[in-house]
Amino acid sequence: MATSQARRQNALSILLLFCAASAFLLRFTMSVQTMNRFVPYTTDGGPFYAKLHFGTYAIFLLLVLVLFSRPFLLHRDEVGLFKALLFFSASTVVLVAYLFIAGHANASGFVIDAYTVASAAGLVMLGLNTDTRRRLGDAVLAMLILSASIGIVEAVTQHRFMPYSEAELAFRPIGLSSHPLSLGGISATAIGFVAMTNWRMWVRLSAIFILYVGCAASGARTALILASGEILVLLLFVRWPRLSPKHERQAKFIVLLFTLAAGAALVAVMFAGGLLVRFGDTLFDANFMSRITIYQVFSYVSWKDIFLGMDGGELLKIVNEKLNLPFIESAPVVIIMMFGLPAGLLFMALILWFIFRLLRGAAMPAWIATITYLLASLSNNALTSKAPDIGMLVVLLLAYRNPLERRSSTASVSERNSDPRPQSR
């Protein structure tokens, strides 16, 4: 009897792992351009339900299945995370309702598709056991490594494998993402999480190498600079187990010298291969200046528009005609101008609170990777688009979370003896 029940629970765990991996990868790999081939996802017109990603619907359905199909266990620190995710989800729903009432319904799509679904993915992760979470994290990292590999091949062949419709001055790869900057930013972020895996050392080093070169191939200069600093910070400040402080310093010094020498050789090879062509000129080029010029938009709108928000189409029209910029690559400008200053500031504070709440109790590499992501996102519109980056960050943070060591302090949604999962200590 017990054996039969254990088999059923094991089969259910495998089924949930497969469903979660499928839903996450659907959301993370199906790009905006691919979605537009099926429904008017980001184009004008079409019903509201067509403005949400297929993967968003899959994750919402998965959430119901995970939370209500069987009991699940939460440790004390995970109870706080669960409550934080519920609060963040409710806050985004309230924000969406406000945007509809204020007449800015077009801004609600990215709130649901980027943030509400990210919190739903976090709730799914907490509803699964620790081993399943780590397997899902490994699957997401494998997908990001594959995306970086595809980006490298695209840079060499000058041919994309995924659809991409935006005009550009020079070819830049996208891998499995929707934009070159997204490929660079999320590749740089993934480096820190690779350091937290249980993979063999040579596998981790190979993965970091692929992600770094993929970041360079994307042409995302800010992300590449941050990735370089991220690797050095990981090397210098993350503790190495089973070594005394003296031996750790000696080992790090040797590895640092080797890393700097290998890095210099890699940079030379990438320059020769044309992957660093965007570094050939000054960093303060037209792309850099456009991120400063965009703030002049506030001089072309009224105080009412600043405080109450305005239509996204009208905002882009002003940017195109007055500032001669094709896009708005500034998260603060988009949030303030589409939500209104009070709601925008509240939303930005909510995002920061949410991310740093997930980081509480996390290992140092998770902090380094997350800060890398936030800094890279300030140079593009990753925080104000339908990109799945926030969802990937939440999944990775929970997959490789370093739980606080508490042996006896656990809380559960159901009684411990009714939980089908093996308890993790």
SULQUI-V174749 format. One record per pair of residues at least 12 apart in sequence whose ideal C-beta (glycine too) atoms are under 6 Angstrom apart, sorted by sequence separation. I is the first residue (numbers start at 1). J is the second residue. D is the distance in whole Angstrom. If there is no record, write none. Layout:
i: {I:I}
j: {J:J}
d: {D:D}
This chain:
i: {96:215:335:158:194:194:96:212:95:191:155:300:92:154:191:373:190:151:297:300:315:92:92:151:187:150:27:312:187:188:310:27:147:187:26:147:309:89:293:309:88:184:309:366:26:151:308:307:85:184:307:23:183:188:290:306:23:184:191:294:85:85:180:185:188:291:23:148:180:181:184:188:191:195:294:358:362:363:362:19:361:82:173:144:172:78:141:335:334:329:329:331:331:216:72:56:63:221:51:59:66:217:216:219:53:60:63:67:52:56:59:63:66:149:152:59:62:145:148:152:155:148:151:145:152:148:151:151:20:17:20:21:155:238:238:34:33:31:33:33:234:233:230:230:32:226:29:31:226:226:223:222:222:196:195:192:192:193:192:189:189:188:189:188:185:185:181:186:193:196:104:182:106:193:107:104:140:140:91:137:137:136:137:133:134:88:133:121:114:118:122:84:113:118:121:125:117:121:110:110:114:118:122:77:129:130:77:79:76:75:76:74:73:72:71:73:71:71:70:28:27:28:9}
j: {108:227:347:171:207:208:111:227:111:208:173:318:111:173:211:393:211:173:319:322:337:115:116:175:211:175:53:338:214:215:337:55:175:215:55:176:338:119:323:339:119:215:340:397:58:183:340:340:119:218:341:58:218:223:325:341:59:220:227:330:122:123:218:223:226:329:62:187:219:220:223:227:230:234:333:397:401:402:402:62:404:126:217:190:219:126:190:384:384:380:381:383:384:270:127:113:120:278:109:117:124:275:275:278:113:120:123:127:113:117:120:124:127:210:213:121:124:207:210:214:217:211:214:210:217:214:217:218:124:132:136:139:275:364:365:163:163:162:164:165:368:368:368:372:178:372:176:178:375:376:376:376:379:365:365:365:368:369:369:369:372:372:373:376:376:382:380:389:396:400:309:387:312:400:338:338:392:395:350:396:399:399:400:398:399:354:399:391:386:390:394:357:386:391:394:398:391:395:385:386:390:394:398:361:421:424:404:411:409:410:411:411:412:413:414:419:418:419:420:388:388:392:420}
d: {4:5:6:5:5:5:6:6:6:5:5:5:6:3:5:6:5:4:6:5:5:5:4:4:5:5:6:6:5:5:6:3:4:4:4:4:5:4:6:5:5:5:4:6:6:5:5:6:5:4:5:4:4:4:5:5:5:2:6:5:5:5:5:5:5:6:5:5:5:5:4:4:6:6:5:5:6:4:6:6:5:5:6:4:4:6:6:6:4:5:5:4:5:5:5:6:5:6:4:5:5:5:5:5:5:6:6:5:6:5:5:5:4:6:6:6:6:5:5:6:4:5:5:5:5:3:5:6:6:5:6:5:6:5:6:6:4:6:6:6:6:5:6:5:4:5:5:4:6:5:5:6:4:5:5:5:5:5:3:5:6:5:4:6:4:6:4:6:5:4:5:5:5:6:4:6:6:6:6:6:2:6:6:6:6:5:5:5:6:4:5:5:4:4:6:4:6:6:6:5:5:5:6:6:4:4:5:5:5:5:6:6:5:6:3:5:5:5:6:5:5:6:4}
